Amino acid sequence: QAQLVESGGGLVQPGESLRLSCAATERIFKLYVMGWYRQAPEKRRELVASITTGSVTNYASSVRGRFTISRDNASHMVYLQMNNLKPEDTAVYYCNAADPFTDADYWGQGTQVTVSS
């Protein structure tokens, strides 16, 4: 059983918006810090945004003010609302769940986001 399942990627033009969704199992959602990472071609995977079980958020400077991470406790979903997308946001986006007390973490399968005119 997949622990994390992403959806919502696609091809958009600069300035447009997308929302990514990540479905987590109940156990992971209630205990782990949830985050979104991205990896562009020939670049290292980087943290985009994270949210704790207490809904404390953290953003990469490159997306702050444009992206919003949120969580729905009833449905065990994590979302990444991406506004004013830029070509440099093009990457495979991965949902991540990290245990705040150990090195354990889980990854989703990734979803492609392409921003191009």
N, C-alpha and C positions, 0 to 999 in steps of 0.2 A: 504494500500500500504506500503510495506516494505521500510524503508528509506535507509537501508544499506543492501547489499547482497554480501556475501563473496564467493569466490571460490578459488580452487587451492591447497587445502591440499592433503595429501597422505602419503604413506609409502616410505621412502628412507633409504639408508644406510649412515653411518657416512661418512662425507666428500663430500656428494652430495649436490645438490642445489634444491630449490623449489622457485616458485614465487606465492605469494598470491595476489589476486585481490579483490578490494572492489568497488562496484558500488554504487554511492550515488545520491540522487536527486539533481537537480541543485541548489535549495535554500540552502540546507545544505552544499554542496560542496563549494559554493561561500562565505559562512559566517563562517563556523565552522573550528576549528582546528581538523584535522584528525589524527587518531592514530591507532596503533595496540597494543593490549594487549594479554596476554596469561595466561592460568591457567592450571597448571599441577595437577594431582591427589593429593588431600590432601594438596594443597598449595594455597596460596592466589593469586588472579588475580594481575598481574603486568604489568606495562607499558613496552613495547618493544621499540617502536619508535613513534614519532609524527612529524607532519609537519604542519606549519601554512599556511594561505592563501598566505603569501609572500614567501613560500617555505623554511622557517627556520626550520631546523630539530633538533631533540633531540633523543638520543639513550640511552638505558640501557647499563651500562658498560659491561655487559655480552655478548652483541651482537655487540658492536661497532667494526667496521672494518670487520665484516662478513655480516651484514645485511644492506640493503639500502632501505629507504622509499622514494617514489616519488609520484608525482601527475600529472595527465594529465588533463589540464584545458578544453580541447576540449571535452573530453568524460566523464568528471566528475568521473574519476577513480583514486583510490589510490592503489599503489602497495607496496608490501614488498618483495624484492629480498633477499633470504636467501641462503648464500653460506657457504661452509664448515660446514655443519650441524653436530651437536653433539647429542648424546643420551639425554643430559640434555635439549635440545631444544624441546623435546617431550611435547606436550601440545595441548589444544584447543586454537586456535587463534581467537581473536575477533576484528572486525573493530569497531572503535568508532569515533563519531563526537561530539565534545564538543564546546558549545557556549563560547567564550572567555570572555563574560561579565556577564553571569549568570550561574546558576548551571545546566542548561538544557543540556542533552546529549542524544545520541541515540546509540544503540548497534546492531550489526549484530547478526546473529544466531550462528556464530562460525563455524570453520572448523578445523578438526583434522589434526595435523602434528605428525607423528611418525617417529623417527629416530632410526633404529635398524638394527643390522647385522644379 
